[in-house]
Amino acid sequence: DFGVWPARGRRTGDSALLGRALRAWTDRGWRGRRSVEPGEPAAGGPGTWQPGARLLFADDVDGHAVVLLRDGVHLVRYSEPLHGGTPELTVARTEDADVTTAAAVVVARSPRSVRLLLAPWVAAAAVRDLREPSAGPRAVGRDGNGVTEPVAVAAPGGPCHDVPAVQLRSSSRIAEDHAFLLADLGGLVPAHLTYMPAPRPGVRPRPPREATGEAGLRGWAATACRLAGLHGRGVRSVNHWVFAAQPLPEGAGTAAWVCARADTWRGTGDVEYLFVAPGGTDAKVVGRGRDTAQCSRFGQNALAHTEWRAPSGAPYLLAAASRAVTRLDVTAPVRSTADGRFLAVAVPGGRPAEVTGRLPDGTRIDSPLSPDGP
């Protein structure tokens, strides 16, 4: 974690600069520009810092003097222009960061790129486009202190043509052949991207795994554009869970049902339920949940539904659930029941649907809120 980072940079001995950075963090009366990520108090002073702050980095980056400080709960970036201007302080919560979530920190940002300070255990760095899973990663250079060259980031609010992600590989002293993906979501620390494949009969489910394999990259290709909605929300990690793979009517192939869960540094989590048609390059949002345990280890039962048109043009209500669900019931716009965890029934198009599921003990599982809900 950040606790084992050494102090790096050519200005670690600049006591005047370090003093200004510490005052910006601790003094409520400081007059610079303060940016506080979600979950942190809006002002400086007690509550935004803990005694015993440690220096992680101090150097000049892209025309600014940059200082990184850490106190065990928070990570702080202080930045002041070298030739006059308003200094800026950014405070983020990074409690319990691990080998992946403490692997990189944004030390400089422009509208289309960032420079990252990489952890000392990172052996190799590259950037890849999540929308193009077959394209190989491109190596990213870094200086002797671990600061990378400018790395492209997605432009929030614009068309989703490409979604850059950083692929890092840790040293073999930390974990053998451990590669992982990070995506910039506008915060101090990039978010860790993980993947869980569709369940296989007789195989126990596994925890989220790294998304650097072929299946993980293919899965993220269809859902990567959804990351834009997570910018500026203090996201720690995003897991892409394929909770069902459903054969479609009329021999139209197999669709994937995904629950994308974004966990924040505050401990809360939001989810989006996504439907990915065969060969689809973009996921359809069919439900969501806010501040929920859904699709986590504390909420392992998932159910979602959507209307889908077959190649013939006929509308169908499709529903799918995770492996523990044993029955699905539809009460609108038609009435239907299916044993198991998949349902496909012809319906009049364009009408709201009501679908529930049942576990073996009779516990009811509800579909999530529609994407147009609160």
N, C-alpha and C positions, 0 to 999 in steps of 0.2 A: 504494500500500500504506500501512500505518500510518506508514511513514517520512516521508510528506509531510503527515501531520496536524499542524495547529498546536495549540498548547496553548490550551484553551478553558475557560471557566467563571469565576465570580466569585471563586474562592478560589485561583487560580493563584499569587497572591503570599503566601499564608498559609504561611510557612516552618515554623511549628510543626506544622501538619497534614501538610505534605509530608514533614517529618522523621519523623513517626510512621508514615506509609505506607511510607517507605523502610526504616525499622527493621523493620517487620513482614515485609517481603519478605526482608531479608538476614540477620536475626538468628535463629539456631536456637533461642534461648531465649525468643523472643516468646511470650506467653501468650494470645493471642487465638485465635479459631476459624479454622483454615486449611482451605481446600477446594482440592484439587489435582486437575485434570482428568487423564484417562488419558494415560499416557506421561511424566508428570512425577514427579520424586522427591517423596517424602512429606513431607520436612522442608524448612525454609527454608535459606538460606545457599548456599554454593557448589554449583553444579549447577542451581539454580533461577533464577539471575540472571547476567547478563553485565555487565561494566563499561560505563559510559556510558548508563545508563537515562535515558529522555526522558519528560517529562510530557506527557500528552495531554489531561487534563481534571481539574479540581478544582472542586467545587461542592456545594451542598446539594440532595439529591433525595429526596423522600418521607421526610423526617425523619431522613436520614442524610447525613453528610459523605462524599462519594465522590471517590476519586482513581483515575485510570487512569494507569499507567506502562507503558513498553515498553522492551525492550532489544535488539530486533532478532530475537530468538528467541521471547521470551515476552511475553504481555500479562498485566497484573496489575490487579485491581480491589481497592482497599482501601475498606472501608466501616465507619464508626463511627456509632452512634446519637448524635443531637444532645443527648439528655437522659439520658445514662447507659445503660450496657449493654455487652455484649461486642463489640469490633470483630471484623471478619471480613476475611480475605484470600483471594482466589481467584486461582490461577495457571493459565494455559493456554498451550499452545504454539500460536503463530500464524506460524511461519516461512514465508516466501514467500507471504504473503497478497497477493491481487491486487485489482483494482478491484471485484470482487463480494464476495470473502470478507473484505475490509477495509472494507466499506461500512457496517457497523453493529456496535455493541457494546452488550451489556445492562448498563445502569447501575443498574437497580433491578428487583426481581422480587417478585411476589406470587403466590399460588396460581393465579390465572387471567389474569394480565397481566404484561407487562414494559414498561419504558421503555427506549428505545434512544437511544444517541448516534449520530447519522448522520454519515457522512463529509462533508467539505466539498464534495465533487463530486456529492453527491446533490441533484438538482434537484426531485424530487417523490417523495412517499411515500404509499402506500395499503395497505390490508389487504383480503384477499379470502379466501373460504372455498374451499379446494381441493375440497371435496365438491360444490360448486355451481358448475361451470365457466361456466354461463350467467349467473350473477349478476355484476354489475360490481364493481370494486373501490371501496372507500370511502376517501376521502382521510384522511390522518393528519396532524394538526397537530404543530408543533414550535416550540420557543422560539428565541430569537436565538442560542443556543449550539449548537443542533442536537439538543436532547433532545426526544423525542416525548411526546405524550400517552400514557396507558396503552394498550397494544396487546394485544388478546386473544391467548391462547395455548391450545393444546389441553391438557386435563387428563390427564396420564399415568395409566394404570391404570383409567380410567373408560370408559363406552361411547363409541364413536366416532361422534358425531353431526355434529360440524363439525371441520375442521382448518384453523385460520387460518394464513395465510402473508402475509408482507410483500412487496409489489411496489414496487420502487424503480426510479427512472429517473435515469440519470446525466446530468450536464450535457453539452450538445452540444460543449463544449470537450474532453471526454474521449472520447466516442463518440457518433456521431449516432444518436438514437432507440434508445438501448440501455436496455431494460427487463429486469429480472430478478427472480427470486423467492428469498426467504430464508425458512426455517422455523426456529422456535425449537425446539431439541432439548435444552434444559436447560443449555447451556454459556454461556460468555462471548460467543461469536460465533455467530450463527445459521448454519445450513447452507445452502449454495447448491443450489438444485434445478434440474436440467437434464433434457433430453429428447432421445431419438433415435427418429425414426419408423420404421415398418416399411420394409424395403428395397424398392426398386422395380427391376424388371429394367432393366439397362443403365445404371443410375445409380450412380456410385461412392458408397460410404458416406461420410458427413460426420462430423466430430467432434460431441460433444454440443452442442446448441444451447439457447438460453434456452427455458424452458417457459411463456412468456407468450402464445404463439399459441394459436389455437383447438384444434389437434390436441394440443398439449402439455397444455393444461388439461383436455381430455377424458381423456387418458391418465392424468394424475395423479388424477383424480376417483375412479377405481376402486382405486388403490393407495395413496392418501394415508394411510389408517389404518395402514399398515405402518410409518409414521414413528415411531409410539409406541414401537416396540421398539428404537429407536436412541437414546433419551434417555440422557444422561449418559455417552456412549461416545466423546466427543471427535471427532464427525463433522464433516468439513470440507465435503463435498458429497455429494449423492445424485443419481445419474443413472438415469433411467427409459428403458431401451432396449427397444423393441419389436423383438425379433430375428426374429419370424415372425408372419405372419397366415395362419391355416389355415382353409380351407373345411371345414365339419363334415359328417359323414354325415347322410343323410336330409333334406338341404336345410335344415339348422338354422341356417344363417348362418355367420359368420366369427368365429373366436376369436383373441384376441391372446395371444401368448407374450411375457412381459416378463422381462428380467433387471434387477433393481434393485440397483445397486452403490453402497455407502456407503464413501467414502474418508475416512480419518481424518487428523488432523494429524500422526500418528506415521508416516504413509506406508503403513500397511497398509489392506486393504480387505476387506469382507464382502459377500456377494451373497445375494439371494433370487431364486429362479425362481418366476414367478407365471403363473397361467393365468386369463385373463379371458374368460368366456363372452359371447356376443353379448348386448348390453343389460345386462350385469352391472354392478352397482354396487359389488361387492366382489371383490377378487382372491383366488384360492385359491393358497396356498403349496404348491408341488410339489417344491421342492428348495432347498438352500442350500449355501454354502461359506464357510469362515472363513479369514482371513488368506491370501487367494488373489488371483491375477492375473486370474481369470475375469472376462469382460465388461469388460475394460480394453483399452487399446491393446496390451498385452502378452499378452492372452488373448482373441482375437476370435472364437473358435469356441464356440458355445453349443448345448446339446441338453437337452431336458427332456421328461418324459412324465407322463401322468396318466390315471386312469380317468374316463370321462365317460358320463353316461346321456343317450341321445337322447330326443326327445319321446315316442317309442314306449315308452320304458322299457328299451330294450335297452342293455346296457353295452358300451362300446367302450374299447379302449386307444388313446389318442392320443399321438403323439410329433411333435415339430417341432424343427428345428435352424436355425442361421444359414446364410447363403447359400453358404458354401464346402463344406458337407457334401453328399455326392453319394449316400449310401446309408445306410439305417437297417435294423438287424437286431434282431429280438425273439427271445429264447430262453426266456422264461417270461412269462405262464403258457401261451402257445402259441408256436409257431415261425412266424415270418413275416419277409419281407424286402421292402423297398420301395426302388426307385430314386428318387433325389431326396431332399428334406429334410422330407417329410411322410409320416406313416403313420397310418392309422386301421383297426383290425381288431377284429372282434367277439371278445369274451373272456368267460369266466366271471367274474362280478362278485366283487370283494373279495379278489382274490389278488395277491400281490406280482409286479411286472413287472421284467424285465431288458431294457434297451434300450441299444444302442450305435450309434454312427455312424462313417462312414468319410469321410476326405478323399480327393481325387483321387489322392494319392500313397500311399494305403493306411493313413495314420495313423489310429489308433482314437481316437474321442471318446466319453467315458463320460457318462452322465447324472449329475447332481449327487446328493449325499446327500439322502435323504428329509428332510422337515421334522422328523421324529422322531429323526433321527440325532444323533450327538454334536456 
